[in-house]
């Protein structure tokens, strides 16, 4: 009888732990988070979070995996547009399930000029509605959070197949 009760309890915990948040909309308050990150120069285990970014405008680009072709294309497009993003006072950050060590080496290899956040617990990805638990990675998605902490731009289906989504993002940012 005890094993049946423990089994039921374990199932309830697993089900409740894998609940995915509803998708956010422009104007919604962004969730709180704090994640370790890496740049091409360093790894910061203390991390950066939403409270550190109050009053700033920032982009969170969720992507499936370091070192993959599509993700490399995406982060390199952000790297190459960094002057435009800087002119808009926009902080760019990538987010994946990869470790800070992987981020550090990948950022170094690709000469990335922005932070790569490591969400190895998937907590932020689940909250944002971008975690694919069957694949164990994030769905490619882009969010811009304004100084008030509210979403200004959201694309849950960001694509790198062509430049359409990247150009739409730049156009949306230029209108602010």
C-alpha positions as CSV (number, residue, x, y, z in Angstrom):
1,X,0.0,0.0,0.0
2,X,2.9,2.4,0.8
3,X,4.5,1.8,-2.6
4,X,1.2,2.6,-4.4
5,X,0.8,5.9,-2.4
6,X,4.5,6.8,-3.1
7,X,4.0,6.0,-6.8
8,X,0.9,8.2,-6.9
9,X,2.7,11.0,-5.1
10,X,5.6,10.8,-7.5
11,X,3.3,11.0,-10.5
12,X,1.6,14.1,-9.0
13,X,5.0,15.8,-8.4
14,X,6.2,14.9,-12.0
15,X,3.0,16.2,-13.6
16,X,3.0,19.4,-11.5
17,X,6.7,20.0,-12.2
18,X,6.3,19.8,-15.9
19,X,3.5,22.3,-16.2
20,X,4.2,24.8,-19.1
21,X,3.2,28.4,-18.7
22,X,0.7,30.0,-21.0
23,X,2.3,32.1,-23.7
24,X,3.0,35.7,-22.9
25,X,1.6,38.7,-24.9
26,X,3.1,42.1,-25.6
27,X,2.4,44.3,-22.5
28,X,2.6,41.4,-20.0
29,X,5.1,41.7,-17.1
30,X,8.2,39.6,-17.7
31,X,8.9,36.9,-15.1
32,X,11.7,37.2,-12.6
33,X,14.8,35.1,-13.1
34,X,18.5,34.9,-12.4
35,X,20.8,32.8,-14.5
36,X,24.6,32.1,-14.8
37,X,26.1,33.3,-18.0
38,X,29.2,33.4,-20.1
39,X,30.8,35.7,-22.6
40,X,33.8,35.1,-24.8
41,X,36.0,36.4,-21.9
42,X,34.5,35.0,-18.7
43,X,31.9,32.9,-16.9
44,X,29.8,34.5,-14.2
45,X,28.2,31.9,-12.0
46,X,26.4,34.5,-9.8
47,X,24.6,35.4,-13.0
48,X,22.3,38.2,-14.2
49,X,18.6,38.5,-13.7
50,X,15.6,40.6,-14.3
51,X,16.2,42.6,-11.1
52,X,19.6,43.6,-12.5
53,X,18.0,44.9,-15.7
54,X,15.3,47.1,-14.2
55,X,15.2,50.3,-16.2
56,X,17.0,48.7,-19.2
57,X,15.7,47.4,-22.5
58,X,16.9,43.9,-23.3
59,X,16.4,41.1,-25.8
60,X,16.2,37.4,-24.7
61,X,16.8,35.1,-27.6
62,X,16.0,31.5,-26.7
63,X,17.7,28.9,-28.9
64,X,18.0,25.1,-29.0
65,X,21.7,24.4,-28.7
66,X,25.2,25.9,-28.9
67,X,27.3,24.8,-31.9
68,X,24.3,23.9,-34.1
69,X,24.1,25.5,-37.6
70,X,20.8,27.4,-37.1
71,X,21.8,28.7,-33.7
72,X,25.2,29.8,-35.0
73,X,23.5,31.7,-37.8
74,X,21.2,33.3,-35.3
75,X,23.8,34.5,-32.8
76,X,26.2,35.6,-35.5
77,X,23.4,37.8,-37.0
78,X,22.9,39.4,-33.5
79,X,26.7,39.8,-33.2
80,X,26.9,41.5,-36.6
81,X,24.0,43.9,-35.7
82,X,25.4,44.8,-32.3
83,X,26.1,48.4,-33.3
84,X,22.5,48.9,-34.3
85,X,21.3,47.3,-31.0
86,X,23.8,49.5,-29.0
87,X,22.4,52.6,-30.8
88,X,18.9,51.5,-29.5
89,X,20.2,51.0,-26.0
90,X,19.3,47.3,-26.2
91,X,21.1,44.6,-24.3
92,X,21.2,41.3,-26.2
93,X,21.3,38.0,-24.4
94,X,21.0,34.4,-25.7
95,X,19.5,31.7,-23.6
96,X,19.8,27.9,-23.9
97,X,20.0,24.8,-21.7
98,X,23.7,24.5,-22.4
99,X,26.3,24.9,-19.6
100,X,28.2,28.1,-19.0
101,X,31.3,26.2,-20.1
102,X,29.8,25.4,-23.5
103,X,28.7,29.0,-23.8
104,X,32.1,30.3,-23.0
105,X,33.9,28.2,-25.7
106,X,31.2,28.8,-28.3
107,X,31.2,32.6,-27.7
108,X,35.0,32.5,-28.0
109,X,34.9,30.6,-31.3
110,X,32.2,32.8,-32.8
111,X,33.6,36.1,-31.2
112,X,30.2,36.8,-29.7
113,X,29.8,40.2,-28.1
114,X,26.9,39.5,-25.7
115,X,26.0,37.3,-22.8
116,X,24.8,33.7,-23.2
117,X,22.6,32.7,-20.3
118,X,22.5,29.1,-19.1
119,X,19.1,27.7,-18.0
120,X,20.1,24.2,-17.2
121,X,17.1,23.7,-14.9
122,X,14.8,24.8,-17.7
123,X,12.9,26.9,-15.1
124,X,12.8,30.2,-17.2
125,X,12.2,28.3,-20.4
126,X,9.2,26.5,-18.9
127,X,7.9,29.7,-17.5
128,X,8.2,31.4,-20.8
129,X,6.5,28.6,-22.6
130,X,9.5,27.8,-24.9
131,X,10.9,24.5,-23.3
132,X,10.4,21.4,-25.4
133,X,10.6,18.6,-22.8
134,X,10.6,15.8,-25.5
135,X,13.7,17.3,-27.1
136,X,15.2,18.7,-23.9
137,X,15.9,22.1,-25.4
138,X,14.3,25.5,-26.1
139,X,12.1,26.4,-29.1
140,X,13.7,29.3,-31.0
141,X,11.9,32.4,-29.6
142,X,12.8,36.1,-29.2
143,X,11.5,38.5,-26.5
144,X,12.2,42.2,-26.0
145,X,11.6,43.5,-22.4
146,X,11.3,47.2,-21.9
147,X,12.6,49.4,-19.1
148,X,9.3,48.9,-17.2
149,X,9.8,45.1,-17.2
150,X,7.0,44.5,-19.7
151,X,7.3,42.7,-23.0
152,X,7.6,45.0,-26.0
153,X,8.1,42.4,-28.7
154,X,7.5,38.6,-28.8
155,X,8.1,36.0,-31.5
156,X,7.5,32.5,-30.4
157,X,8.3,31.1,-33.8
158,X,11.5,33.0,-34.6
159,X,13.1,31.5,-37.7
160,X,16.6,31.7,-39.2
161,X,15.6,30.1,-42.6
162,X,15.8,33.5,-44.1
163,X,16.2,37.1,-42.8
164,X,12.4,37.8,-42.5
165,X,12.1,37.4,-38.7
166,X,15.4,39.2,-38.1
167,X,14.3,42.1,-40.3
168,X,10.9,42.2,-38.5
169,X,12.7,42.4,-35.2
170,X,14.9,45.2,-36.3
171,X,11.9,47.1,-37.7
172,X,10.0,46.6,-34.5
173,X,13.0,47.8,-32.4
174,X,13.4,50.9,-34.6
175,X,9.9,52.0,-33.9
176,X,10.5,52.4,-30.2
